[in-house]
């Protein structure tokens, strides 16, 4: 339920923190956030993948919510 206390590696925590920031406050994402990911060992290609997955998840959820689609249990 809380990735911060799930015992994940610092690399995974950095990825999830970035994804959370990109989702909740995209206008606050800064160059320093990318530097932090690179410091943890993520390549530019990795970062692009993180952004794409995060953005697609947000997009798909907004489509479902915007159309009032009810998901199965």
Beta strands, then each sheet from edge to edge (+ up, - down):
end
